Amino acid sequence: MRSGQILLLLTAWAVTQWPFIVYSDIDLHTAAAPAATLTFILATLPLGMGLVLPSLWLLFAVLRKATSHGVAPPCLVG
């Protein structure tokens, strides 16, 4: 619920600032990266996500296990 409220707040702020989201003398289209850079990022983003998301899934799957082969993990003394 709170994340939805934060998203709504940021969206409302961006709408009120449009088109001068960055500074009052720089509009959003002037501050944007060149088209070649945006195309490169859009093309390589699925490849990066394809590498990162399975790695995170494996990490969380390994850390979620409470025991390993019936042996409890050692307790950390802090």
Buried (B, 14 or more C-beta within 10 A) or exposed (E): EEEEEEEEEEEEEEEEEEEEBEEEEEBEEEEEEEEEEEEEEEEEEEEEEEEEEEEEEEEEEEEEEEEEEEEEEEEEEE
